[in-house]
Amino acid sequence: MDSQSGIVQELTADHARVRGLFDRIRSSEPGSAERAELVEQAGIELVRHSVAEKEYLYPAVRRHLPDGDGWADRELAQHQEVEWLIAALEDAEPHGEEYGRLLLALVTKVTEHLVEEEQLLFPRLQALCPAGELRELGGKVRAAEVSAPTRPRPLAPDSAALVKVGARVRGPLDRLRDFTERRGRR
């Protein structure tokens, strides 16, 4: 993304990366190391994306949309459900039936969430939020994703201020742990 991209373009690009990972997961052999690695990478991408949305998208939605609180609360609940699924996948055996069930639930839930944001939420935000603010938020999203945590924490608070504080602490710790475990880089 270029420096003029706004939050909608940044998050839509994230969505495209996640869809690409889902396509690769679908075409990989069930129970294979390749599939497990792709699922791990998708989990990392989804957590980083979630942190950025919690920090910047949903506060903007609350500020600019007449029914913004309802939208934000609904989307945050979906994020929590996705993080529970990612955490459960991390604990499941990649060769087991439960893993397949959890993976299907994750792909389904995330795909529904992406479509809802792209088709319903983003157009409304673009219509009601000043273009300069959308651009500024795009830069903030880019920066947040670089330093965001990479591991799901479904019980973590959803308030933007607490997410920012948690990300500053957990992000570096997650990346260090990922490095030592070679997580997301196999």
C-alpha positions in Angstrom: 0.0 0.0 0.0 1.2 3.5 -0.7 1.4 6.2 1.9 -1.9 7.7 0.7 -3.9 4.5 1.3 -6.6 4.8 3.8 -7.8 2.5 6.4 -10.4 0.8 4.1 -7.7 0.0 1.5 -5.3 -1.3 4.2 -7.8 -3.5 5.8 -9.1 -4.7 2.4 -5.6 -5.7 1.5 -5.3 -7.6 4.7 -8.6 -9.4 3.8 -7.1 -10.4 0.4 -4.0 -11.8 2.1 -6.2 -13.9 4.5 -8.4 -15.1 1.6 -5.2 -16.1 -0.2 -4.0 -18.1 2.8 -7.4 -19.8 3.0 -7.2 -20.8 -0.7 -3.8 -22.3 0.0 -5.1 -24.1 3.1 -8.0 -25.5 1.0 -5.6 -26.8 -1.6 -3.2 -28.4 0.9 -3.4 -32.0 2.1 -5.5 -32.4 5.2 -3.2 -33.3 8.2 -0.1 -32.2 6.4 2.7 -30.1 7.8 2.1 -27.6 5.0 -1.6 -27.2 6.1 -0.6 -26.8 9.8 2.0 -24.1 8.8 -0.6 -22.2 6.6 -3.1 -22.3 9.4 -0.5 -21.0 11.8 0.3 -18.2 9.4 -3.4 -17.4 9.0 -3.7 -17.2 12.7 -0.9 -14.7 13.0 -2.3 -12.6 10.2 -5.8 -12.6 11.8 -4.5 -11.6 15.2 -2.5 -8.7 13.9 -5.4 -7.6 11.8 -7.7 -7.8 14.7 -5.5 -5.7 16.9 -5.3 -3.0 14.2 -9.1 -3.0 13.8 -9.7 -2.8 17.6 -7.2 0.1 17.9 -8.4 2.2 14.9 -11.3 0.9 12.9 -13.9 0.4 15.6 -13.2 3.7 17.4 -13.7 5.4 14.0 -16.9 3.5 13.4 -18.2 4.5 16.9 -17.4 8.2 16.1 -18.7 8.5 12.6 -21.6 6.0 12.1 -25.0 6.9 13.7 -25.3 3.2 14.8 -21.6 2.9 15.3 -21.7 1.4 18.8 -23.9 -1.4 17.6 -21.6 -2.1 14.6 -18.5 -2.0 16.7 -19.9 -4.2 19.5 -21.1 -6.8 16.9 -17.7 -6.8 15.1 -15.8 -7.1 18.3 -17.8 -10.1 19.4 -17.0 -11.7 16.0 -13.3 -11.0 16.6 -13.5 -12.7 20.0 -15.1 -15.8 18.5 -12.3 -15.9 15.8 -9.6 -15.7 18.5 -11.2 -18.5 20.4 -11.2 -20.6 17.2 -7.5 -19.8 16.6 -6.6 -20.7 20.1 -8.5 -24.0 19.9 -6.7 -24.8 16.6 -3.4 -24.1 18.2 -4.2 -26.8 20.8 -5.8 -29.3 18.4 -3.9 -32.2 16.7 -3.6 -31.3 13.0 -4.4 -34.8 12.0 -7.5 -35.0 14.1 -11.2 -34.6 13.2 -11.6 -31.8 15.7 -8.9 -29.8 13.8 -10.8 -30.0 10.6 -14.0 -29.0 12.3 -12.3 -26.0 13.9 -10.6 -25.0 10.7 -13.9 -25.1 8.8 -15.6 -23.0 11.5 -12.7 -20.5 11.4 -12.7 -20.1 7.6 -16.5 -19.7 7.6 -16.6 -17.2 10.4 -13.8 -15.1 9.1 -15.2 -15.1 5.5 -18.6 -13.9 6.7 -16.9 -11.2 8.8 -14.8 -10.0 5.8 -17.8 -9.9 3.5 -19.8 -8.0 6.0 -17.1 -5.4 6.5 -16.3 -4.9 2.9 -19.9 -4.8 1.6 -21.7 -3.1 4.5 -19.3 -1.4 7.0 -16.5 0.0 4.8 -18.8 1.8 2.3 -20.7 3.5 5.2 -17.4 4.5 6.9 -16.1 6.0 3.7 -19.3 8.0 3.2 -19.3 9.4 6.7 -15.7 9.8 7.8 -13.5 12.6 6.4 -11.0 11.4 3.7 -8.1 12.9 5.6 -9.0 10.9 8.7 -9.3 7.7 6.6 -5.8 8.3 5.2 -4.4 9.0 8.6 -6.0 5.9 10.1 -4.5 3.8 7.2 -1.0 4.8 8.3 -1.8 4.0 11.9 -3.2 0.6 10.9 0.0 -0.2 8.9 2.2 0.8 11.9 0.0 -1.1 14.4 0.2 -4.4 12.4 4.0 -4.3 12.4 4.2 -4.3 16.2 1.0 -6.2 17.0 0.8 -9.4 19.0 0.7 -12.6 16.9 -1.1 -14.9 19.4 -4.8 -15.0 20.2 -6.0 -13.6 23.5 -9.8 -14.0 23.4 -10.2 -12.8 26.9 -8.2 -9.6 26.4 -10.2 -6.4 26.7 -11.5 -4.8 23.5 -11.2 -1.1 24.4 -8.9 0.7 22.0 -6.8 2.2 24.8 -6.3 -1.2 26.5 -5.6 -3.0 23.2 -2.9 -0.4 22.4 -1.2 -0.9 25.8 -1.5 -4.6 25.5 -0.1 -4.6 22.0 3.0 -2.6 23.1 3.8 -5.2 25.7 2.6 -8.4 24.1 3.7 -7.7 20.5 7.4 -7.8 21.2 7.0 -10.8 23.5 5.0 -12.7 20.9 7.5 -12.0 18.2 10.4 -13.1 20.4 8.5 -16.3 21.3 7.6 -16.8 17.6 11.3 -16.4 16.7 12.5 -18.9 19.2 9.8 -21.4 18.2 10.2 -20.7 14.4 6.5 -20.1 14.4 5.1 -18.6 11.2 8.5 -19.1 9.4 8.8 -22.8 8.7 
